[in-house]
């Protein structure tokens, strides 16, 4: 048994020894049934947040209004402990107007989004408590809303997008009535904040089946409301199919940049599109850089040797390679690989060869022309017309 599970057992045991109920809930139970090691453990109990906080030495109130307390455990382990609750009306389509604590685990389960997330497990025996048919849905590999799907989606519009993310991540299908309710209410996803939509889309892009995710967004009717700049879902889906393999050498941050660049590659207003989805400035700059670099490489007849070599020497060339491969930009990718191979065979000297301080040391007055001079030197280095510092100083000295 791993440390994470051991700590979860200890937290649950402390709750029970104090006279409260305690069960594992949600994704950890789903993953355990599927044979996947849970990445975290959430615990539900009839203890109130105040009672939970009194019981454990180190706690953080992460959602006190909704009955959630984070318990900090040795070895840097953290566990969210949530009080059984019943939700009031959802007037804003995002969160309940009020919640009331409950002594009924059954009522707590019935307010949840999908049956596969509504399973409980007794930590002492690993017995599964299923009040909503979640085990049957896991066996049938389907995502089904708890109760009336239209009501679940009216409570929180984001659940429509979450249904797609769960289906894509798990390789499941969305159950017919749930799918029909998403299609009937897809336009209401606009009520959800861009930040929450961004997080769900990122989860879809990071899954093992991002192309299927794009197609499922189209089939549910959500695509034009969450990715309005995607003009051809099938073509974009095909690019994301390839992205699933091409991204392997990239870290998660680089993968996200490539994914967003692929999503907007047919858009004329790439920066505005990404800003509207609340991407970070780094993600926006990265996606725009990939688009610009791909265009340069595609323009084989007009791009200079220096431009191509500068791209090949970029420390982020791996994500450009993944982007071009995913987008089917074969000729641009071949040109990039040729330039990379040339750099491997004959590495460039350290760059930049000169800085603004060097120009000032030569007696030059700082100004906008510094940028042009330094780029001209760098072009010469990339084209191997200048190979050392002395040559670079001589070059600017002649200007």
C-alpha positions in Angstrom: 0.0 0.0 0.0 1.4 3.4 -1.0 2.0 6.3 1.4 -0.9 8.3 -0.1 -3.4 5.5 0.6 -1.9 4.9 4.0 -2.4 8.5 5.0 -5.9 8.5 3.7 -6.6 5.4 5.8 -5.2 7.2 8.9 -7.3 10.3 8.3 -10.5 8.2 7.9 -9.6 6.2 10.9 -9.2 9.3 13.1 -12.6 10.5 12.0 -14.2 7.1 12.8 -12.5 6.9 16.2 -14.0 10.2 17.1 -17.4 8.9 16.3 -17.9 10.1 12.8 -18.5 8.3 9.5 -15.7 8.4 6.9 -15.6 7.1 3.3 -13.4 7.6 0.3 -15.4 9.4 -2.5 -15.3 10.4 -6.1 -12.4 10.0 -8.5 -10.2 7.9 -6.2 -12.9 5.3 -5.9 -13.6 5.3 -9.7 -9.9 5.0 -10.5 -9.4 2.2 -7.9 -12.2 0.2 -9.5 -10.6 0.7 -12.9 -7.3 -0.5 -11.6 -5.6 2.9 -11.8 -3.6 4.1 -8.8 -5.4 7.2 -7.5 -3.5 10.5 -7.5 -5.4 11.8 -4.5 -8.0 10.7 -2.0 -11.1 12.7 -1.0 -12.9 11.8 2.1 -16.6 12.4 3.0 -17.9 12.5 6.5 -20.9 13.6 8.6 -18.5 15.7 10.8 -18.9 19.4 10.2 -15.9 21.5 9.0 -15.6 22.9 12.6 -15.5 19.4 14.0 -12.9 18.3 11.4 -10.7 21.3 12.1 -10.8 20.5 15.9 -9.9 16.9 15.3 -6.7 17.4 13.2 -3.7 19.5 14.1 -3.0 21.1 10.7 -5.9 22.0 8.5 -6.7 24.7 5.8 -10.2 25.9 5.1 -10.3 25.5 1.3 -14.1 25.6 0.9 -15.7 26.1 4.3 -18.8 27.5 2.7 -19.2 24.2 0.9 -18.1 22.0 3.8 -14.5 21.3 2.6 -11.4 21.2 4.8 -7.9 20.3 3.7 -6.1 18.1 6.2 -2.3 18.4 6.1 -0.6 15.1 6.9 3.0 14.0 7.4 5.2 13.4 4.3 3.6 16.4 2.5 0.3 14.6 2.0 -3.0 16.5 1.8 -6.5 15.2 1.9 -9.8 17.1 1.3 -12.4 16.2 3.9 -15.9 17.2 2.9 -19.0 17.2 5.0 -22.1 15.4 3.6 -24.3 18.2 2.2 -27.4 19.0 0.3 -27.4 21.9 -2.2 -29.9 24.7 -2.5 -30.9 26.3 -5.8 -28.3 27.2 -8.4 -29.6 30.6 -9.6 -26.4 31.5 -11.5 -25.7 28.1 -13.2 -22.3 27.8 -11.4 -22.7 27.1 -7.7 -25.5 26.6 -5.2 -26.9 29.7 -3.5 -26.7 27.9 -0.2 -25.7 24.5 1.2 -26.8 22.6 4.3 -24.9 19.9 6.0 -26.4 16.5 6.1 -26.1 13.3 8.1 -27.0 11.2 5.0 -24.3 10.0 2.7 -27.0 8.9 0.2 -28.2 12.5 -0.2 -24.7 13.7 -0.5 -24.1 11.3 -3.4 -27.3 12.3 -5.2 -26.2 15.9 -5.6 -23.0 14.8 -7.5 -22.4 15.3 -11.2 -21.9 11.8 -12.7 -22.6 8.3 -11.5 -19.0 7.3 -11.9 -18.0 10.0 -9.5 -20.8 9.1 -7.0 -19.2 5.9 -5.6 -18.1 5.6 -2.0 -15.6 3.1 -0.6 -15.2 1.9 3.0 -11.5 2.3 3.8 -11.7 -0.6 6.3 -12.9 -3.2 3.9 -12.6 -1.6 0.4 -16.4 -2.3 0.1 -18.0 -0.2 -2.6 -21.2 1.7 -1.8 -23.2 2.5 -4.9 -26.5 4.4 -4.7 -26.6 5.7 -8.3 -25.6 2.8 -10.6 -22.0 4.0 -11.0 -20.5 0.5 -11.0 -22.7 -0.5 -13.9 -21.7 2.6 -15.8 -18.1 1.9 -15.2 -18.5 -1.6 -16.5 -20.4 -0.2 -19.6 -17.8 2.5 -20.0 -20.2 5.4 -20.1 -20.6 8.8 -18.5 -24.1 9.3 -17.2 -25.4 12.2 -15.1 -26.8 11.5 -11.7 -30.6 11.8 -11.9 -32.0 14.3 -14.4 -29.2 15.4 -16.7 -30.9 18.6 -17.6 -31.2 19.5 -13.9 -27.6 18.6 -13.3 -26.4 20.9 -16.1 -28.7 23.7 -15.1 -27.1 23.6 -11.6 -23.6 23.9 -13.1 -23.1 24.5 -16.8 -19.5 23.4 -16.6 -20.6 19.8 -16.1 -21.4 19.6 -19.8 -17.7 20.2 -20.6 -16.6 17.9 -17.7 -18.7 15.1 -19.3 -16.6 15.4 -22.4 -13.3 15.5 -20.4 -14.2 12.4 -18.4 -15.3 10.5 -21.5 -12.1 11.4 -23.4 -9.8 10.7 -20.5 -11.4 7.4 -19.7 -12.1 6.2 -23.2 -15.9 6.2 -22.4 -19.0 7.2 -24.3 -21.5 9.7 -23.0 -24.9 8.1 -22.2 -27.7 8.9 -24.6 -29.9 11.0 -22.2 -26.9 12.8 -20.9 -25.7 13.5 -24.4 -29.1 14.8 -25.5 -29.2 17.2 -22.5 -25.8 18.6 -23.4 -26.8 19.2 -27.0 -30.0 20.9 -25.8 -28.1 23.2 -23.4 -24.7 23.6 -25.1 -25.2 27.3 -25.7 -25.5 27.9 -22.0 -21.8 27.0 -21.5 -21.3 30.7 -22.3 -22.4 31.5 -18.7 -19.3 29.8 -17.4 -16.1 31.8 -16.8 -13.3 31.6 -19.3 -10.9 30.4 -16.6 -13.1 27.3 -15.8 -13.6 26.5 -19.5 -9.8 26.9 -20.1 -9.1 24.3 -17.3 -11.4 21.7 -18.8 -10.1 22.2 -22.3 -6.6 21.9 -21.1 -7.6 18.6 -19.4 -9.0 17.4 -22.8 -5.9 18.4 -24.7 -3.6 16.7 -22.1 -5.6 13.4 -22.4 -4.4 10.4 -24.4 -7.2 11.1 -27.0 -7.2 14.9 -27.7 -8.4 14.4 -31.2 -11.4 12.4 -30.0 -12.0 15.3 -27.6 -12.2 17.8 -30.4 -14.7 15.6 -32.2 -16.7 15.0 -29.1 -16.9 18.8 -28.5 -18.3 19.1 -32.0 -20.8 16.2 -31.6 -22.1 17.6 -28.4 -22.6 21.1 -29.9 -20.1 22.7 -27.4 -17.3 23.4 -29.9 -18.6 26.7 -31.3 -19.2 28.0 -27.8 -15.8 27.0 -26.3 -13.5 27.0 -29.3 -15.3 29.3 -31.8 -12.2 29.8 -33.9 -12.1 26.1 -34.9 -13.5 26.0 -38.4 -13.0 22.4 -39.3 -13.5 20.0 -36.4 -12.4 17.0 -38.4 -9.1 18.6 -39.6 -8.4 19.9 -36.1 -9.2 16.6 -34.6 -6.8 14.9 -37.0 -4.1 17.3 -36.0 -4.7 16.5 -32.3 -4.6 12.8 -33.1 -1.1 13.2 -34.4 -0.3 15.6 -31.5 -1.0 12.7 -29.1 2.2 11.0 -30.4 4.3 14.0 -31.4 4.2 15.6 -27.9 6.0 12.7 -26.1 9.4 14.5 -25.6 7.7 17.7 -24.3 7.0 18.7 -20.7 3.4 19.6 -19.8 3.9 23.4 -20.2 5.3 22.9 -23.8 2.5 20.5 -24.6 -0.1 23.1 -23.7 1.5 25.7 -25.9 1.5 23.3 -28.9 -2.1 22.3 -28.2 -3.3 25.9 -28.2 -1.3 26.7 -31.3 -3.0 23.8 -33.1 -6.4 24.9 -31.9 -6.0 28.4 -33.4 -3.9 27.6 -36.4 -6.7 28.5 -38.8 -7.7 31.6 -36.9 -6.9 35.1 -38.2 -7.1 36.7 -34.7 -4.9 34.2 -32.8 -3.9 36.6 -30.0 -7.4 37.9 -29.3 -8.8 34.3 -29.3 -6.3 33.1 -26.8 -6.6 36.2 -24.6 -10.4 35.7 -24.4 -9.8 32.2 -23.0 -7.6 33.7 -20.3 -4.4 31.9 -21.3 -1.2 33.1 -19.7 1.0 35.6 -21.5 3.6 33.0 -21.9 1.2 30.6 -23.5 0.0 33.3 -25.9 3.5 34.3 -26.9 4.5 30.7 -27.3 1.5 29.9 -29.5 2.1 33.0 -31.6 5.8 32.2 -32.0 5.0 28.7 -33.3 2.6 30.1 -35.8 5.2 32.7 -37.0 8.0 30.1 -37.1 5.9 27.7 -39.1 5.1 30.4 -41.6 8.8 31.3 -42.0 9.7 27.7 -42.6 6.8 27.2 -45.1 8.0 30.2 -47.1 11.1 28.3 -48.4 11.7 30.7 -51.3 11.7 33.9 -49.3 13.1 32.9 -45.9 16.7 33.8 -45.3 19.3 31.3 -44.1 19.6 33.3 -40.9 15.9 33.2 -40.3 15.8 29.4 -40.6 18.9 28.9 -38.6 17.7 31.1 -35.8 14.5 29.0 -35.6 16.6 25.8 -35.6 18.8 27.1 -32.8 15.9 28.1 -30.6 15.8 26.3 -27.3 12.1 25.5 -27.8 12.7 23.8 -31.2 11.2 20.5 -29.8 7.8 22.1 -29.5 8.0 23.5 -33.0 8.9 20.1 -34.3 5.8 18.7 -32.5 3.6 21.4 -33.9 4.7 21.0 -37.5 4.4 17.2 -37.2 0.9 17.4 -35.8 -0.2 20.1 -38.3 1.0 18.0 -41.2 3.5 20.7 -42.3 5.8 18.2 -43.9 7.9 20.5 -46.0 8.4 23.0 -43.2 9.3 20.1 -40.9 11.9 18.7 -43.3 13.5 22.2 -43.7 13.7 22.5 -39.9 15.3 19.1 -39.5 17.9 19.9 -42.2 18.8 23.0 -40.3 18.9 21.2 -36.9 21.2 18.5 -38.5 23.5 21.2 -39.8 23.8 22.7 -36.3 24.6 19.3 -34.8 27.2 18.7 -37.4 28.8 22.1 -37.0 27.7 23.9 -33.8 27.4 27.7 -33.7 29.7 29.8 -31.4 28.0 31.1 -28.3 25.3 33.7 -29.0 24.7 36.5 -28.7 28.1 37.4 -30.0 27.8 41.1 -29.0 25.5 43.0 -26.6 24.5 46.6 -26.2 27.3 47.1 -23.7 29.8 46.1 -26.4 28.4 48.8 -28.7 28.5 51.4 -26.0 32.2 50.4 -25.4 32.9 51.3 -29.0 31.6 54.8 -28.4 28.2 54.3 -30.0 25.2 56.3 -28.6 22.3 54.0 -27.5 19.2 54.1 -29.6 16.8 52.0 -31.7 19.6 51.3 -34.1 21.3 49.1 -31.5 18.6 46.4 -32.1 19.2 46.5 -35.8 23.0 46.3 -35.4 22.8 43.3 -33.0 20.4 41.5 -35.3 22.7 42.0 -38.2 25.6 40.6 -36.2 23.5 37.6 -35.2 22.4 37.0 -38.8 26.1 37.0 -39.8 26.8 34.4 -37.1 23.9 32.2 -38.1 25.0 32.4 -41.7 28.6 31.7 -40.6 30.0 34.9 -42.1 31.2 35.9 -38.6 32.7 33.2 -36.4 34.2 35.0 -33.5 34.0 38.1 -31.4 36.8 39.9 -33.2 34.9 39.5 -36.5 31.7 40.8 -34.9 33.4 43.9 -33.5 35.0 44.5 -36.9 31.7 44.2 -38.5 30.0 46.8 -36.4 33.1 49.0 -36.5 32.6 49.3 -40.2 29.1 50.6 -39.9 
